[in-house]
Amino acid sequence: QVTLVESGGGLVQPGGSLVLSCLESGSIFSILDMRWYRQVPGKQRDLVASITAGEKTDYADSVKGRFTISRDNGKNTVYLQMTSLKPEDTAIYYCNTNGLLKQYWGPGTQVTVSS
């Protein structure tokens, strides 16, 4: 059973930075494609960034040049480095991966960008 746990969220001023972490357990982390999503209450959950097992990355247009996804297979952890944060980045951020038959999600971590 795959378990994902996010950490690193919090309150930050516009223009600030945060690094989110997602610790995976229960599978062979190095072969998993990993993703970060975010969701604002009342809206759909949107893909923010992804990284394949081969470390190919992709980003939503809204975060390109500001966010960086990376992984440390030795620590079973995927990161999302967020810079130049904007109020519209405020959301709950979720870590995600998929098995053969299902998706796995963490409980999420709140990121609030406000002065």
MOPAC internal coordinates of N, CA, C and O (Angstrom, degrees):
PM7 1SCF
backbone

  N    0.0000 0     0.00 0     0.00 0    0    0    0
  C    1.4545 1     0.00 0     0.00 0    1    0    0
  C    1.5266 1   109.02 1     0.00 0    2    1    0
  O    1.2310 1   121.08 1   -56.53 1    3    2    1
  N    1.3277 1   115.53 1   123.47 1    3    2    1
  C    1.4596 1   120.37 1   179.45 1    5    3    2
  C    1.5283 1   109.66 1   -80.23 1    6    5    3
  O    1.2310 1   120.82 1   -46.20 1    7    6    5
  N    1.3142 1   116.04 1   133.80 1    7    6    5
  C    1.4591 1   122.52 1   174.61 1    9    7    6
  C    1.5190 1   109.17 1  -123.78 1   10    9    7
  O    1.2310 1   120.93 1   -46.33 1   11   10    9
  N    1.3248 1   115.84 1   133.67 1   11   10    9
  C    1.4635 1   122.18 1   178.35 1   13   11   10
  C    1.5255 1   108.84 1  -122.72 1   14   13   11
  O    1.2310 1   120.41 1   -45.21 1   15   14   13
  N    1.3315 1   116.82 1   134.79 1   15   14   13
  C    1.4552 1   121.35 1   178.67 1   17   15   14
  C    1.5229 1   109.10 1  -133.93 1   18   17   15
  O    1.2310 1   121.12 1   -61.86 1   19   18   17
  N    1.3331 1   115.46 1   118.14 1   19   18   17
  C    1.4581 1   121.25 1   178.57 1   21   19   18
  C    1.5275 1   110.99 1   -88.82 1   22   21   19
  O    1.2310 1   121.19 1   -25.20 1   23   22   21
  N    1.3230 1   115.33 1   154.80 1   23   22   21
  C    1.4650 1   121.86 1   173.68 1   25   23   22
  C    1.5161 1   108.78 1  -154.44 1   26   25   23
  O    1.2310 1   121.11 1   -14.17 1   27   26   25
  N    1.3386 1   115.48 1   165.83 1   27   26   25
  C    1.4548 1   120.33 1   174.18 1   29   27   26
  C    1.5023 1   115.62 1   105.11 1   30   29   27
  O    1.2310 1   119.84 1   175.67 1   31   30   29
  N    1.3247 1   117.91 1    -4.33 1   31   30   29
  C    1.4534 1   119.67 1   178.62 1   33   31   30
  C    1.5238 1   111.38 1   -70.85 1   34   33   31
  O    1.2310 1   121.48 1    -7.64 1   35   34   33
  N    1.3203 1   114.77 1   172.36 1   35   34   33
  C    1.4578 1   119.43 1   178.69 1   37   35   34
  C    1.5103 1   111.68 1   163.62 1   38   37   35
  O    1.2310 1   121.57 1    12.49 1   39   38   37
  N    1.3274 1   114.60 1  -167.51 1   39   38   37
  C    1.4589 1   122.45 1   178.96 1   41   39   38
  C    1.5262 1   109.15 1   -99.13 1   42   41   39
  O    1.2310 1   120.50 1   -50.20 1   43   42   41
  N    1.3132 1   116.65 1   129.80 1   43   42   41
  C    1.4582 1   121.20 1  -179.08 1   45   43   42
  C    1.5270 1   108.61 1  -141.26 1   46   45   43
  O    1.2310 1   120.78 1   -30.77 1   47   46   45
  N    1.3205 1   116.12 1   149.23 1   47   46   45
  C    1.4597 1   120.51 1   179.27 1   49   47   46
  C    1.5270 1   110.53 1   -78.00 1   50   49   47
  O    1.2310 1   120.15 1   -25.23 1   51   50   49
  N    1.3179 1   117.31 1   154.77 1   51   50   49
  C    1.4716 1   119.56 1   174.53 1   53   51   50
  C    1.5282 1   110.93 1   -54.05 1   54   53   51
  O    1.2310 1   121.19 1   -42.91 1   55   54   53
  N    1.3265 1   115.34 1   137.09 1   55   54   53
  C    1.4507 1   121.28 1  -176.10 1   57   55   54
  C    1.5119 1   114.05 1    89.51 1   58   57   55
  O    1.2310 1   120.41 1   171.51 1   59   58   57
  N    1.3086 1   116.82 1    -8.49 1   59   58   57
  C    1.4573 1   121.39 1  -178.53 1   61   59   58
  C    1.5188 1   112.97 1   -82.85 1   62   61   59
  O    1.2310 1   121.65 1     5.03 1   63   62   61
  N    1.3366 1   114.45 1  -174.97 1   63   62   61
  C    1.4634 1   121.39 1  -175.81 1   65   63   62
  C    1.5196 1   110.82 1  -133.61 1   66   65   63
  O    1.2310 1   121.22 1   -26.64 1   67   66   65
  N    1.3097 1   115.27 1   153.36 1   67   66   65
  C    1.4648 1   123.12 1   172.93 1   69   67   66
  C    1.5201 1   108.32 1  -146.69 1   70   69   67
  O    1.2310 1   121.18 1   -25.85 1   71   70   69
  N    1.3253 1   115.34 1   154.15 1   71   70   69
  C    1.4631 1   120.54 1   172.39 1   73   71   70
  C    1.5242 1   108.04 1  -122.98 1   74   73   71
  O    1.2310 1   120.78 1   -60.51 1   75   74   73
  N    1.3114 1   116.11 1   119.49 1   75   74   73
  C    1.4501 1   121.65 1   175.40 1   77   75   74
  C    1.5274 1   109.18 1   -93.94 1   78   77   75
  O    1.2310 1   121.52 1   -33.70 1   79   78   77
  N    1.3342 1   114.69 1   146.30 1   79   78   77
  C    1.4624 1   120.68 1   176.93 1   81   79   78
  C    1.5165 1   109.01 1  -124.92 1   82   81   79
  O    1.2310 1   120.65 1   -29.26 1   83   82   81
  N    1.3116 1   116.36 1   150.74 1   83   82   81
  C    1.4652 1   122.46 1   175.72 1   85   83   82
  C    1.5194 1   107.86 1  -137.16 1   86   85   83
  O    1.2310 1   121.59 1   -64.79 1   87   86   85
  N    1.3287 1   114.57 1   115.21 1   87   86   85
  C    1.4600 1   121.55 1   179.99 1   89   87   86
  C    1.5183 1   109.16 1   -95.82 1   90   89   87
  O    1.2310 1   120.91 1   -53.21 1   91   90   89
  N    1.3295 1   115.87 1   126.79 1   91   90   89
  C    1.4562 1   121.70 1   179.60 1   93   91   90
  C    1.5227 1   110.58 1  -106.54 1   94   93   91
  O    1.2310 1   120.84 1   -37.82 1   95   94   93
  N    1.3133 1   116.01 1   142.18 1   95   94   93
  C    1.4549 1   121.41 1   172.45 1   97   95   94
  C    1.5190 1   108.99 1  -141.57 1   98   97   95
  O    1.2310 1   121.12 1   -25.20 1   99   98   97
  N    1.3360 1   115.46 1   154.80 1   99   98   97
  C    1.4529 1   120.88 1   174.72 1  101   99   98
  C    1.5138 1   115.44 1   101.27 1  102  101   99
  O    1.2310 1   120.41 1   176.12 1  103  102  101
  N    1.3267 1   116.83 1    -3.88 1  103  102  101
  C    1.4567 1   118.54 1   179.64 1  105  103  102
  C    1.5254 1   109.02 1  -145.04 1  106  105  103
  O    1.2310 1   120.90 1     4.97 1  107  106  105
  N    1.3079 1   115.88 1  -175.03 1  107  106  105
  C    1.4670 1   121.40 1   176.16 1  109  107  106
  C    1.5225 1   106.84 1   -92.26 1  110  109  107
  O    1.2310 1   121.23 1   -84.72 1  111  110  109
  N    1.3182 1   115.26 1    95.28 1  111  110  109
  C    1.4534 1   120.94 1  -170.17 1  113  111  110
  C    1.5257 1   112.42 1   -54.95 1  114  113  111
  O    1.2310 1   120.50 1   141.91 1  115  114  113
  N    1.3126 1   116.64 1   -38.09 1  115  114  113
  C    1.4638 1   119.95 1  -171.51 1  117  115  114
  C    1.5245 1   113.25 1   -64.73 1  118  117  115
  O    1.2310 1   119.60 1   162.39 1  119  118  117
  N    1.3310 1   118.37 1   -17.61 1  119  118  117
  C    1.4599 1   119.78 1  -178.94 1  121  119  118
  C    1.5343 1   112.30 1  -100.58 1  122  121  119
  O    1.2310 1   120.68 1  -179.16 1  123  122  121
  N    1.3271 1   116.30 1     0.84 1  123  122  121
  C    1.4632 1   120.47 1  -177.07 1  125  123  122
  C    1.5230 1   111.98 1   -89.81 1  126  125  123
  O    1.2310 1   120.95 1   -42.24 1  127  126  125
  N    1.3275 1   115.79 1   137.76 1  127  126  125
  C    1.4570 1   120.47 1   164.57 1  129  127  126
  C    1.5249 1   107.04 1   -81.40 1  130  129  127
  O    1.2310 1   120.08 1   -43.75 1  131  130  129
  N    1.3181 1   117.45 1   136.25 1  131  130  129
  C    1.4605 1   121.65 1  -174.81 1  133  131  130
  C    1.5296 1   110.18 1  -122.70 1  134  133  131
  O    1.2310 1   121.29 1   -31.51 1  135  134  133
  N    1.3140 1   115.13 1   148.49 1  135  134  133
  C    1.4680 1   120.41 1  -177.36 1  137  135  134
  C    1.5175 1   110.91 1  -140.62 1  138  137  135
  O    1.2310 1   121.53 1   -27.39 1  139  138  137
  N    1.3155 1   114.68 1   152.61 1  139  138  137
  C    1.4607 1   122.82 1   168.45 1  141  139  138
  C    1.5306 1   108.18 1  -113.99 1  142  141  139
  O    1.2310 1   121.29 1   -49.14 1  143  142  141
  N    1.3282 1   115.13 1   130.86 1  143  142  141
  C    1.4562 1   123.09 1   173.52 1  145  143  142
  C    1.5301 1   107.91 1  -118.35 1  146  145  143
  O    1.2310 1   120.99 1   -15.25 1  147  146  145
  N    1.3264 1   115.71 1   164.75 1  147  146  145
  C    1.4524 1   120.21 1   171.00 1  149  147  146
  C    1.5196 1   109.51 1  -141.76 1  150  149  147
  O    1.2310 1   122.41 1   -25.77 1  151  150  149
  N    1.3382 1   112.99 1   154.23 1  151  150  149
  C    1.4643 1   119.20 1  -176.72 1  153  151  150
  C    1.5128 1   110.32 1  -145.08 1  154  153  151
  O    1.2310 1   121.37 1   -47.13 1  155  154  153
  N    1.3171 1   114.99 1   132.87 1  155  154  153
  C    1.4555 1   123.17 1   171.94 1  157  155  154
  C    1.5218 1   106.59 1  -100.66 1  158  157  155
  O    1.2310 1   119.52 1   -41.49 1  159  158  157
  N    1.3275 1   118.52 1   138.51 1  159  158  157
  C    1.4724 1   120.03 1  -179.64 1  161  159  158
  C    1.5198 1   111.72 1   -50.80 1  162  161  159
  O    1.2310 1   121.38 1   -48.63 1  163  162  161
  N    1.3400 1   114.97 1   131.37 1  163  162  161
  C    1.4522 1   120.65 1   178.53 1  165  163  162
  C    1.4993 1   114.73 1    87.84 1  166  165  163
  O    1.2310 1   120.76 1   177.04 1  167  166  165
  N    1.3369 1   116.15 1    -2.96 1  167  166  165
  C    1.4575 1   120.10 1   179.71 1  169  167  166
  C    1.5217 1   110.26 1  -122.35 1  170  169  167
  O    1.2310 1   120.73 1   -12.70 1  171  170  169
  N    1.3234 1   116.20 1   167.30 1  171  170  169
  C    1.4613 1   120.35 1  -179.50 1  173  171  170
  C    1.5283 1   110.57 1   -72.87 1  174  173  171
  O    1.2310 1   121.67 1   -20.11 1  175  174  173
  N    1.3173 1   114.41 1   159.89 1  175  174  173
  C    1.4556 1   121.21 1   177.12 1  177  175  174
  C    1.5294 1   107.95 1   -83.09 1  178  177  175
  O    1.2310 1   120.73 1   -54.74 1  179  178  177
  N    1.3170 1   116.20 1   125.26 1  179  178  177
  C    1.4671 1   121.50 1  -174.45 1  181  179  178
  C    1.5226 1   111.77 1  -110.73 1  182  181  179
  O    1.2310 1   120.87 1   -38.00 1  183  182  181
  N    1.3269 1   115.93 1   142.00 1  183  182  181
  C    1.4538 1   121.78 1   175.59 1  185  183  182
  C    1.5226 1   109.73 1   -72.20 1  186  185  183
  O    1.2310 1   120.95 1   -50.65 1  187  186  185
  N    1.3231 1   115.78 1   129.35 1  187  186  185
  C    1.4604 1   121.57 1  -179.60 1  189  187  186
  C    1.5182 1   111.24 1  -101.84 1  190  189  187
  O    1.2310 1   121.03 1   131.30 1  191  190  189
  N    1.3460 1   115.64 1   -48.70 1  191  190  189
  C    1.4596 1   120.52 1  -176.79 1  193  191  190
  C    1.5180 1   109.05 1  -157.55 1  194  193  191
  O    1.2310 1   121.47 1   -25.72 1  195  194  193
  N    1.3304 1   114.80 1   154.28 1  195  194  193
  C    1.4575 1   120.10 1   178.14 1  197  195  194
  C    1.5105 1   109.74 1  -141.65 1  198  197  195
  O    1.2310 1   121.27 1   -25.92 1  199  198  197
  N    1.3327 1   115.18 1   154.08 1  199  198  197
  C    1.4595 1   121.82 1   175.98 1  201  199  198
  C    1.5223 1   107.44 1  -142.19 1  202  201  199
  O    1.2310 1   121.06 1   -51.33 1  203  202  201
  N    1.3255 1   115.58 1   128.67 1  203  202  201
  C    1.4565 1   119.55 1  -179.40 1  205  203  202
  C    1.5250 1   110.54 1   -83.08 1  206  205  203
  O    1.2310 1   121.33 1    -6.45 1  207  206  205
  N    1.3298 1   115.07 1   173.55 1  207  206  205
  C    1.4581 1   119.75 1   175.50 1  209  207  206
  C    1.5275 1   110.64 1   -59.96 1  210  209  207
  O    1.2310 1   120.59 1   149.43 1  211  210  209
  N    1.3221 1   116.49 1   -30.57 1  211  210  209
  C    1.4498 1   121.65 1   177.94 1  213  211  210
  C    1.5140 1   114.13 1   -87.26 1  214  213  211
  O    1.2310 1   121.01 1  -171.48 1  215  214  213
  N    1.3607 1   115.68 1     8.52 1  215  214  213
  C    1.4597 1   124.17 1   175.65 1  217  215  214
  C    1.5211 1   114.10 1    70.43 1  218  217  215
  O    1.2310 1   120.43 1  -154.78 1  219  218  217
  N    1.3288 1   116.79 1    25.22 1  219  218  217
  C    1.4596 1   119.84 1   169.59 1  221  219  218
  C    1.5207 1   107.50 1   -79.38 1  222  221  219
  O    1.2310 1   120.62 1   -47.99 1  223  222  221
  N    1.3258 1   116.42 1   132.01 1  223  222  221
  C    1.4580 1   120.64 1  -175.96 1  225  223  222
  C    1.5288 1   111.50 1  -113.91 1  226  225  223
  O    1.2310 1   121.79 1   -24.05 1  227  226  225
  N    1.3372 1   114.18 1   155.95 1  227  226  225
  C    1.4579 1   120.64 1   176.48 1  229  227  226
  C    1.5179 1   107.68 1  -149.78 1  230  229  227
  O    1.2310 1   120.84 1   -28.67 1  231  230  229
  N    1.3414 1   116.01 1   151.33 1  231  230  229
  C    1.4630 1   120.74 1  -174.10 1  233  231  230
  C    1.5232 1   111.12 1  -137.97 1  234  233  231
  O    1.2310 1   121.31 1   -29.66 1  235  234  233
  N    1.3224 1   115.10 1   150.34 1  235  234  233
  C    1.4531 1   120.29 1   168.87 1  237  235  234
  C    1.5327 1   108.40 1   -66.02 1  238  237  235
  O    1.2310 1   120.90 1   -32.21 1  239  238  237
  N    1.3208 1   115.88 1   147.79 1  239  238  237
  C    1.4693 1   119.72 1  -178.56 1  241  239  238
  C    1.5323 1   111.57 1   -57.38 1  242  241  239
  O    1.2310 1   120.69 1   146.48 1  243  242  241
  N    1.3196 1   116.29 1   -33.52 1  243  242  241
  C    1.4638 1   120.63 1  -174.96 1  245  243  242
  C    1.5194 1   113.15 1   -68.73 1  246  245  243
  O    1.2310 1   119.79 1   163.75 1  247  246  245
  N    1.3301 1   118.00 1   -16.25 1  247  246  245
  C    1.4664 1   119.90 1  -177.16 1  249  247  246
  C    1.5238 1   113.08 1  -119.79 1  250  249  247
  O    1.2310 1   119.98 1   176.97 1  251  250  249
  N    1.3325 1   117.65 1    -3.03 1  251  250  249
  C    1.4687 1   120.46 1  -179.35 1  253  251  250
  C    1.5181 1   110.52 1   -57.98 1  254  253  251
  O    1.2310 1   121.15 1   -46.48 1  255  254  253
  N    1.3227 1   115.41 1   133.52 1  255  254  253
  C    1.4528 1   121.07 1  -179.79 1  257  255  254
  C    1.5174 1   113.63 1    86.27 1  258  257  255
  O    1.2310 1   120.07 1   169.17 1  259  258  257
  N    1.3307 1   117.47 1   -10.83 1  259  258  257
  C    1.4697 1   121.12 1   179.94 1  261  259  258
  C    1.5297 1   112.23 1  -116.01 1  262  261  259
  O    1.2310 1   119.95 1   146.33 1  263  262  261
  N    1.3169 1   117.70 1   -33.67 1  263  262  261
  C    1.4650 1   122.35 1  -177.70 1  265  263  262
  C    1.5255 1   109.41 1  -110.17 1  266  265  263
  O    1.2310 1   121.52 1   -32.65 1  267  266  265
  N    1.3285 1   114.71 1   147.35 1  267  266  265
  C    1.4627 1   121.15 1   176.29 1  269  267  266
  C    1.5185 1   109.27 1  -133.92 1  270  269  267
  O    1.2310 1   120.67 1   -54.64 1  271  270  269
  N    1.3216 1   116.32 1   125.36 1  271  270  269
  C    1.4665 1   121.16 1   175.32 1  273  271  270
  C    1.5244 1   108.50 1   -99.04 1  274  273  271
  O    1.2310 1   121.09 1   -39.49 1  275  274  273
  N    1.3268 1   115.52 1   140.51 1  275  274  273
  C    1.4615 1   120.51 1   178.59 1  277  275  274
  C    1.5126 1   108.48 1  -150.08 1  278  277  275
  O    1.2310 1   120.87 1   -10.21 1  279  278  277
  N    1.3150 1   115.94 1   169.79 1  279  278  277
  C    1.4613 1   120.19 1  -179.37 1  281  279  278
  C    1.5166 1   110.27 1  -142.25 1  282  281  279
  O    1.2310 1   121.18 1   -28.43 1  283  282  281
  N    1.3262 1   115.35 1   151.57 1  283  282  281
  C    1.4578 1   123.13 1   174.00 1  285  283  282
  C    1.5232 1   106.53 1  -126.30 1  286  285  283
  O    1.2310 1   120.69 1   -79.77 1  287  286  285
  N    1.3239 1   116.28 1   100.23 1  287  286  285
  C    1.4651 1   119.75 1  -176.15 1  289  287  286
  C    1.5320 1   111.78 1   -66.35 1  290  289  287
  O    1.2310 1   120.20 1   153.84 1  291  290  289
  N    1.3072 1   117.22 1   -26.16 1  291  290  289
  C    1.4604 1   119.99 1   178.03 1  293  291  290
  C    1.5214 1   112.67 1   -69.48 1  294  293  291
  O    1.2310 1   120.99 1   157.54 1  295  294  293
  N    1.3412 1   115.71 1   -22.46 1  295  294  293
  C    1.4687 1   120.76 1  -179.32 1  297  295  294
  C    1.5281 1   112.09 1  -111.15 1  298  297  295
  O    1.2310 1   120.16 1  -174.60 1  299  298  297
  N    1.3210 1   117.29 1     5.40 1  299  298  297
  C    1.4788 1   121.51 1  -178.58 1  301  299  298
  C    1.5262 1   111.36 1    52.28 1  302  301  299
  O    1.2310 1   120.76 1  -138.76 1  303  302  301
  N    1.3220 1   116.15 1    41.24 1  303  302  301
  C    1.4610 1   120.66 1  -171.89 1  305  303  302
  C    1.5309 1   110.81 1  -132.50 1  306  305  303
  O    1.2310 1   121.87 1   -41.01 1  307  306  305
  N    1.3227 1   114.02 1   138.99 1  307  306  305
  C    1.4566 1   121.06 1   171.15 1  309  307  306
  C    1.5276 1   107.56 1  -115.02 1  310  309  307
  O    1.2310 1   120.83 1   -37.25 1  311  310  309
  N    1.3206 1   116.01 1   142.75 1  311  310  309
  C    1.4585 1   122.01 1  -175.92 1  313  311  310
  C    1.5238 1   110.97 1  -118.76 1  314  313  311
  O    1.2310 1   121.35 1   -25.00 1  315  314  313
  N    1.3092 1   115.02 1   155.00 1  315  314  313
  C    1.4553 1   120.99 1   169.85 1  317  315  314
  C    1.5236 1   107.07 1  -132.28 1  318  317  315
  O    1.2310 1   121.19 1   -74.39 1  319  318  317
  N    1.3166 1   115.33 1   105.61 1  319  318  317
  C    1.4535 1   120.76 1   176.87 1  321  319  318
  C    1.5203 1   107.80 1   -88.03 1  322  321  319
  O    1.2310 1   121.10 1   -57.08 1  323  322  321
  N    1.3207 1   115.50 1   122.92 1  323  322  321
  C    1.4574 1   121.99 1  -175.90 1  325  323  322
  C    1.5154 1   109.38 1  -118.04 1  326  325  323
  O    1.2310 1   120.34 1   -56.84 1  327  326  325
  N    1.3186 1   116.96 1   123.16 1  327  326  325
  C    1.4602 1   122.35 1   178.74 1  329  327  326
  C    1.5249 1   109.87 1  -124.69 1  330  329  327
  O    1.2310 1   120.83 1   -12.53 1  331  330  329
  N    1.3127 1   116.01 1   167.47 1  331  330  329
  C    1.4686 1   121.75 1  -179.90 1  333  331  330
  C    1.5239 1   111.13 1    47.60 1  334  333  331
  O    1.2310 1   121.26 1  -132.11 1  335  334  333
  N    1.3126 1   115.20 1    47.89 1  335  334  333
  C    1.4681 1   120.07 1  -174.57 1  337  335  334
  C    1.5261 1   111.17 1   -65.99 1  338  337  335
  O    1.2310 1   121.96 1   -34.62 1  339  338  337
  N    1.3327 1   113.85 1   145.38 1  339  338  337
  C    1.4599 1   122.56 1  -178.86 1  341  339  338
  C    1.5327 1   109.43 1  -120.15 1  342  341  339
  O    1.2310 1   119.78 1   -23.66 1  343  342  341
  N    1.3158 1   118.02 1   156.34 1  343  342  341
  C    1.4689 1   118.83 1   176.94 1  345  343  342
  C    1.5315 1   112.95 1   -54.90 1  346  345  343
  O    1.2310 1   120.08 1   148.41 1  347  346  345
  N    1.3195 1   117.45 1   -31.59 1  347  346  345
  C    1.4723 1   119.82 1  -179.85 1  349  347  346
  C    1.5267 1   113.01 1   -73.36 1  350  349  347
  O    1.2310 1   120.06 1   174.08 1  351  350  349
  N    1.3264 1   117.50 1    -5.92 1  351  350  349
  C    1.4694 1   120.45 1   173.05 1  353  351  350
  C    1.5280 1   111.56 1   -82.71 1  354  353  351
  O    1.2310 1   120.27 1   173.55 1  355  354  353
  N    1.3278 1   117.09 1    -6.45 1  355  354  353
  C    1.4591 1   121.04 1   178.47 1  357  355  354
  C    1.5195 1   110.34 1   -61.63 1  358  357  355
  O    1.2310 1   120.87 1   -54.96 1  359  358  357
  N    1.3310 1   115.94 1   125.04 1  359  358  357
  C    1.4645 1   121.37 1  -176.60 1  361  359  358
  C    1.5187 1   108.85 1  -178.12 1  362  361  359
  O    1.2310 1   120.95 1    -7.30 1  363  362  361
  N    1.3095 1   115.78 1   172.70 1  363  362  361
  C    1.4596 1   121.48 1   166.22 1  365  363  362
  C    1.5263 1   106.39 1   -90.78 1  366  365  363
  O    1.2310 1   120.81 1   -51.98 1  367  366  365
  N    1.3166 1   116.05 1   128.02 1  367  366  365
  C    1.4638 1   121.78 1  -178.44 1  369  367  366
  C    1.5298 1   109.46 1  -102.29 1  370  369  367
  O    1.2310 1   121.20 1   -49.72 1  371  370  369
  N    1.3137 1   115.30 1   130.28 1  371  370  369
  C    1.4598 1   122.15 1  -176.81 1  373  371  370
  C    1.5234 1   110.78 1  -119.54 1  374  373  371
  O    1.2310 1   121.55 1   -39.17 1  375  374  373
  N    1.3122 1   114.63 1   140.83 1  375  374  373
  C    1.4531 1   122.55 1   172.40 1  377  375  374
  C    1.5291 1   108.25 1   -92.02 1  378  377  375
  O    1.2310 1   120.39 1   -34.09 1  379  378  377
  N    1.3149 1   116.86 1   145.91 1  379  378  377
  C    1.4658 1   120.60 1  -175.10 1  381  379  378
  C    1.5129 1   111.29 1  -146.59 1  382  381  379
  O    1.2310 1   121.17 1   -35.79 1  383  382  381
  N    1.3205 1   115.37 1   144.21 1  383  382  381
  C    1.4512 1   121.46 1   166.57 1  385  383  382
  C    1.5290 1   107.95 1  -148.59 1  386  385  383
  O    1.2310 1   120.54 1    -7.71 1  387  386  385
  N    1.3171 1   116.57 1   172.29 1  387  386  385
  C    1.4483 1   118.67 1  -178.88 1  389  387  386
  C    1.5194 1   110.67 1  -130.16 1  390  389  387
  O    1.2310 1   121.31 1   -36.97 1  391  390  389
  N    1.3329 1   115.10 1   143.03 1  391  390  389
  C    1.4405 1   122.55 1   170.23 1  393  391  390
  C    1.5169 1   109.44 1   -96.13 1  394  393  391
  O    1.2310 1   120.71 1    15.95 1  395  394  393
  N    1.3029 1   116.25 1  -164.05 1  395  394  393
  C    1.4672 1   120.06 1  -178.97 1  397  395  394
  C    1.5274 1   112.01 1   -66.37 1  398  397  395
  O    1.2310 1   120.76 1   145.26 1  399  398  397
  N    1.3081 1   116.16 1   -34.74 1  399  398  397
  C    1.4700 1   119.29 1  -171.40 1  401  399  398
  C    1.5238 1   113.23 1  -125.32 1  402  401  399
  O    1.2310 1   119.38 1   174.01 1  403  402  401
  N    1.3239 1   118.79 1    -5.99 1  403  402  401
  C    1.4531 1   118.38 1  -176.43 1  405  403  402
  C    1.5156 1   111.78 1  -150.72 1  406  405  403
  O    1.2310 1   122.25 1   -16.05 1  407  406  405
  N    1.3494 1   113.30 1   163.95 1  407  406  405
  C    1.4532 1   121.81 1   174.39 1  409  407  406
  C    1.5250 1   108.53 1   -96.16 1  410  409  407
  O    1.2310 1   120.98 1   -30.66 1  411  410  409
  N    1.3039 1   115.73 1   149.34 1  411  410  409
  C    1.4592 1   121.45 1   176.35 1  413  411  410
  C    1.5231 1   108.73 1  -121.38 1  414  413  411
  O    1.2310 1   121.57 1   -41.61 1  415  414  413
  N    1.3348 1   114.61 1   138.39 1  415  414  413
  C    1.4605 1   121.07 1  -178.25 1  417  415  414
  C    1.5149 1   110.08 1  -130.94 1  418  417  415
  O    1.2310 1   120.85 1   -32.30 1  419  418  417
  N    1.3215 1   115.99 1   147.70 1  419  418  417
  C    1.4435 1   120.50 1   168.33 1  421  419  418
  C    1.5127 1   109.80 1   -84.75 1  422  421  419
  O    1.2310 1   120.07 1    -5.02 1  423  422  421
  N    1.3442 1   117.47 1   174.98 1  423  422  421
  C    1.4597 1   121.56 1  -179.83 1  425  423  422
  C    1.5216 1   113.44 1   -74.63 1  426  425  423
  O    1.2310 1   120.38 1   164.59 1  427  426  425
  N    1.3391 1   116.87 1   -15.41 1  427  426  425
  C    1.4539 1   120.71 1   178.42 1  429  427  426
  C    1.5149 1   112.92 1    95.78 1  430  429  427
  O    1.2310 1   121.36 1   -22.31 1  431  430  429
  N    1.3348 1   115.01 1   157.69 1  431  430  429
  C    1.4561 1   121.83 1   175.10 1  433  431  430
  C    1.5302 1   107.95 1  -137.35 1  434  433  431
  O    1.2310 1   121.23 1   -44.90 1  435  434  433
  N    1.3334 1   115.25 1   135.10 1  435  434  433
  C    1.4603 1   120.81 1  -174.74 1  437  435  434
  C    1.5271 1   110.27 1   -81.76 1  438  437  435
  O    1.2310 1   120.97 1   -49.36 1  439  438  437
  N    1.3153 1   115.76 1   130.64 1  439  438  437
  C    1.4618 1   122.32 1   171.58 1  441  439  438
  C    1.5290 1   107.57 1  -118.16 1  442  441  439
  O    1.2310 1   121.01 1   -56.69 1  443  442  441
  N    1.3307 1   115.67 1   123.31 1  443  442  441
  C    1.4585 1   121.26 1   178.94 1  445  443  442
  C    1.5209 1   108.96 1  -122.43 1  446  445  443
  O    1.2310 1   120.97 1   -57.27 1  447  446  445
  N    1.3255 1   115.75 1   122.73 1  447  446  445
  C    1.4630 1   121.39 1   178.97 1  449  447  446
  C    1.5256 1   107.82 1  -110.30 1  450  449  447
  O    1.2310 1   121.23 1   -70.85 1  451  450  449
  N    1.3207 1   115.25 1   109.15 1  451  450  449
  C    1.4551 1   119.96 1  -174.75 1  453  451  450
  C    1.5152 1   110.27 1  -158.15 1  454  453  451
  O    1.2310 1   120.73 1   -31.59 1  455  454  453
  N    1.3293 1   116.22 1   148.41 1  455  454  453
  C    1.4561 1   120.43 1   174.80 1  457  455  454
  C    1.5187 1   110.46 1   -94.36 1  458  457  455
  O    1.2310 1   120.10 1   180.00 1  459  458  457

